[in-house]
């Protein structure tokens, strides 16, 4: 389901909820609704259930693949050379580090500054969850 369709479904769902909120029966069975309103609510509910099922089917293989990843590279914009590396502590860990990607002079982002990798404790190096690390890496790359 595309983003536009999802937004339209969400808007329709909100509209349906507004109709329902004006009734005393949250299931709308005893509500004073027109047949058109009931039909619209049913259509929106079905569309949202279909979308949720399709999303679940699509996203599970992606989630499985992400569990195997040990490194993500965040390129610097504008064709600049270099990239940031988001690296997992180990294949069994859920802690991640942000490094400058350099093999010669590796630096790690500690949350407030870049430090030499050897000068920082392992807990300080692998301080992020994956979501936190990717968000921080994106924030560290200059905007185009």
Secondary structure as UniProt FT lines:
FT   HELIX           3..21
FT   TURN            26..27
FT   TURN            29..30
FT   HELIX           35..68
FT   STRAND          71..75
FT   TURN            78..79
FT   STRAND          83..88
FT   TURN            91..92
FT   STRAND          96..99
FT   STRAND          107..109
FT   STRAND          114..116
FT   HELIX           117..119
FT   HELIX           122..125
FT   HELIX           130..140
//
